[in-house]
């Protein structure tokens, strides 16, 4: 029996227009991975917009989020057990046109890509009193180069390209976090709407895991698809960037990955950066 259109359940997915997310969702977005009775639609928008939408106007069934945002939306969404971006001793970094000591950095106004990003939370854990100003993530490097800000907190592909603009790394927050905790730095994940119910949440989570596995198993084709979203990266750098954030850890956080998520959010709450205590749970 063939399912009719009325039998099809649409799952609305939103993620960032970045090469690692595109690689992750390649299987679902191109119908290489299909699930009987389900249709997956995709919206691409920047991560800070997705964070704010999930908190204030939760429209999407599945949405990429920064872990920093999770406590604010945990009543509406739960975390999928796959699809995360985790820094293994690397992560968002503060860059500047000139070398600054960490003491100098603490007195510097830093351009940040949004107050709900995990990059911002990690920076505040490093030094809660640091002064920041919000700048769209893709405008931070140009603004720092132009001298509008003495330093910028960069995410996404900028972590690999900042040197091309004559900037130097002052602080790698993934490395700092590893030194502080011995754990990887969980940056972003995928959240799924609780109102879908247990079965649909499970099926959808399995579909995403299958999409990630398909991309890893068909790396060349998935990378070719992801290249259209790889801002200013040549294929070799795009491959490196995707490898940094889509790997076995993306299929499963692992015990230490789950511990790291809880520790990150607990530290944010204990130090007064997060006003809400996180209740972290996972599907799958």
C-alpha positions in Angstrom: 0.0 0.0 0.0 1.4 3.4 -1.0 1.2 6.2 1.5 -1.0 9.1 0.4 0.0 12.8 0.9 -2.3 12.9 4.0 -0.3 10.0 5.5 3.0 11.9 5.2 4.3 13.7 8.2 6.5 16.7 7.5 9.4 17.4 9.8 10.6 21.0 9.6 14.4 21.1 10.0 16.5 24.2 10.4 20.3 24.4 10.5 23.0 26.8 9.7 24.4 27.4 6.2 27.8 26.0 7.0 29.7 23.3 5.3 29.7 21.0 8.4 25.9 21.2 8.8 25.4 20.8 5.1 27.6 17.7 5.2 25.7 16.3 8.1 22.3 16.8 6.5 23.4 15.8 3.0 21.6 12.4 3.1 18.3 13.9 4.2 18.5 17.0 2.1 19.2 15.1 -1.1 16.8 12.2 -0.3 19.6 9.7 -0.2 18.2 8.8 3.2 14.4 8.3 3.2 12.0 7.4 5.9 8.6 5.9 4.9 5.8 8.2 5.9 8.0 11.2 6.5 9.0 14.3 4.6 11.9 16.4 5.7 12.0 20.1 4.8 15.1 22.2 5.3 15.6 25.9 6.2 19.1 27.4 6.4 19.8 30.4 8.6 22.6 31.5 11.0 22.9 29.9 14.4 22.2 33.0 16.5 18.9 33.5 14.6 18.0 29.8 15.2 18.8 30.1 18.9 16.5 33.1 19.3 13.7 31.5 17.2 13.8 28.3 19.2 13.6 30.4 22.4 11.0 32.9 21.5 9.0 31.5 18.5 9.6 27.7 18.3 8.5 26.9 14.8 10.9 24.2 13.7 10.5 20.5 14.7 14.3 20.0 14.6 16.7 22.9 15.0 20.4 23.4 15.3 21.2 25.2 18.5 24.1 26.4 20.5 24.4 24.5 23.7 24.4 27.8 25.6 20.8 28.3 24.4 19.5 24.9 25.6 18.4 25.9 29.1 16.2 28.6 27.7 14.3 26.2 25.4 14.5 22.9 27.3 10.8 22.9 28.1 10.0 22.9 24.4 12.9 20.9 23.0 15.1 18.0 24.0 18.5 17.2 22.6 19.1 14.6 19.9 21.8 12.1 20.8 23.6 12.7 17.5 24.4 15.7 15.3 26.6 17.6 17.6 29.6 19.7 16.9 32.3 19.1 19.5 35.8 20.6 19.7 38.5 18.1 20.6 40.9 20.5 22.2 40.0 23.2 19.7 37.1 25.6 19.2 36.0 29.2 18.9 39.0 31.6 19.2 39.7 35.2 19.9 41.8 36.8 17.2 43.4 40.3 16.9 45.6 42.2 14.5 48.3 42.2 17.1 49.5 39.8 19.8 47.8 40.5 23.1 48.5 38.9 26.5 45.6 37.3 28.3 45.6 40.1 30.8 45.4 42.6 27.9 42.6 40.6 26.4 40.6 40.8 29.6 40.6 44.6 29.2 39.7 44.5 25.5 36.3 45.0 24.0 35.6 41.8 21.9 33.2 41.4 19.0 31.2 38.3 19.5 28.8 36.4 17.2 25.8 36.5 19.6 25.1 36.2 23.3 23.4 32.8 22.9 26.3 31.1 21.2 28.4 28.6 23.1 31.5 30.7 22.0 30.1 33.6 24.1 29.4 31.3 27.1 32.9 29.9 26.9 34.4 33.4 26.7 32.4 34.5 29.7 33.6 31.4 31.6 37.1 32.4 30.8 36.6 35.9 32.1 33.0 36.9 33.2 33.8 40.7 33.2 35.1 40.9 29.6 33.3 43.5 27.6 31.6 42.3 24.4 29.6 43.7 21.5 27.4 41.7 19.2 28.5 41.5 15.5 27.2 39.1 12.9 29.6 36.2 12.8 30.6 36.7 9.1 31.3 40.4 9.8 33.7 39.9 12.7 36.9 39.3 10.8 36.3 42.3 8.4 35.5 44.5 11.4 38.6 43.5 13.3 40.8 44.0 10.2 39.2 47.4 9.7 40.1 48.4 13.3 36.5 48.7 14.5 37.3 46.3 17.3 40.6 45.3 18.9 39.6 41.6 18.9 37.0 39.3 17.7 35.6 35.9 18.8 35.3 33.8 15.6 33.4 30.6 14.9 32.8 28.5 11.8 35.3 28.5 8.9 36.9 31.6 10.2 38.8 29.3 12.6 40.9 28.2 9.6 41.1 31.4 7.6 41.8 34.2 10.1 45.5 34.1 9.3 44.8 35.0 5.6 43.6 38.4 7.0 46.7 39.1 8.9 45.2 38.3 12.3 46.8 36.3 15.1 45.2 33.9 17.6 45.1 35.2 21.2 43.0 32.4 22.8 41.6 29.1 21.6 38.6 28.4 23.9 38.5 24.7 23.0 42.1 24.4 24.1 41.5 26.4 27.3 38.4 24.3 28.1 40.4 21.1 27.7 43.1 22.4 30.0 40.5 23.4 32.6 38.3 20.3 32.5 40.0 17.6 30.5 36.9 17.4 28.3 36.0 18.2 24.7 34.1 21.5 24.2 30.5 20.9 23.1 29.5 23.8 20.8 26.3 23.0 19.1 23.7 20.3 18.7 20.3 19.5 17.3 17.2 19.8 19.3 13.9 18.2 18.6 10.4 19.4 19.6 9.0 17.4 22.6 5.4 17.7 21.3 6.2 15.3 18.4 6.0 12.4 20.9 8.5 9.7 21.7 8.1 7.6 18.5 8.4 10.5 16.1 11.4 11.9 18.0 13.1 8.5 17.9 12.4 8.0 14.2 13.6 11.5 13.3 16.7 11.1 15.4 17.5 7.8 13.7 17.0 9.5 10.4 19.6 12.2 11.2 22.0 9.6 12.5 21.6 7.7 9.2 22.2 11.0 7.3 25.4 11.6 9.1 26.6 8.0 8.5 25.7 8.3 4.9 27.8 11.4 4.5 30.7 9.8 6.3 30.4 6.7 4.1 30.1 8.8 0.9 32.5 11.5 1.9 33.5 12.8 -1.6 29.9 13.2 -2.7 28.8 14.8 0.6 31.8 17.1 0.6 31.0 18.2 -3.0 27.5 19.1 -1.9 28.8 20.9 1.2 31.2 23.0 -0.8 28.4 25.3 -1.9 28.2 26.4 1.7 31.9 26.6 2.4 32.5 30.3 2.7 36.0 31.2 1.3 37.4 27.7 1.7 39.1 25.7 -0.9 38.3 21.9 -1.0 41.2 20.9 1.2 40.3 23.4 3.9 36.6 22.5 3.6 37.5 18.9 4.1 39.6 19.8 7.1 36.8 21.9 8.6 34.2 19.2 8.1 36.5 16.6 9.6 36.9 18.8 12.7 33.1 18.9 13.4 31.5 15.9 11.7 33.0 12.7 12.8 32.4 9.7 15.1 31.6 12.2 17.9 28.8 13.5 15.7 27.2 10.1 15.5 27.3 9.8 19.3 28.6 12.2 21.9 30.0 9.4 24.0 29.9 9.4 27.8 32.5 12.1 28.1 30.7 14.3 25.5 27.5 14.1 27.5 29.4 14.9 30.7 30.9 17.9 28.9 27.5 19.2 27.9 26.3 19.0 31.5 29.4 20.5 32.9 29.5 23.4 30.5 25.9 24.3 31.4 26.3 23.7 35.1 29.4 25.9 35.2 27.5 28.6 33.4 24.7 28.4 36.0 27.0 28.3 39.0 28.9 31.3 37.8 25.8 33.4 37.2 26.1 33.5 33.4 23.0 31.3 32.9 20.0 32.2 34.9 18.3 28.8 34.4 19.7 25.4 35.5 19.8 23.0 32.6 18.0 19.7 32.7 19.8 17.8 30.0 18.1 14.8 28.3 18.6 13.1 25.0 16.6 11.2 22.4 18.3 8.1 21.1 
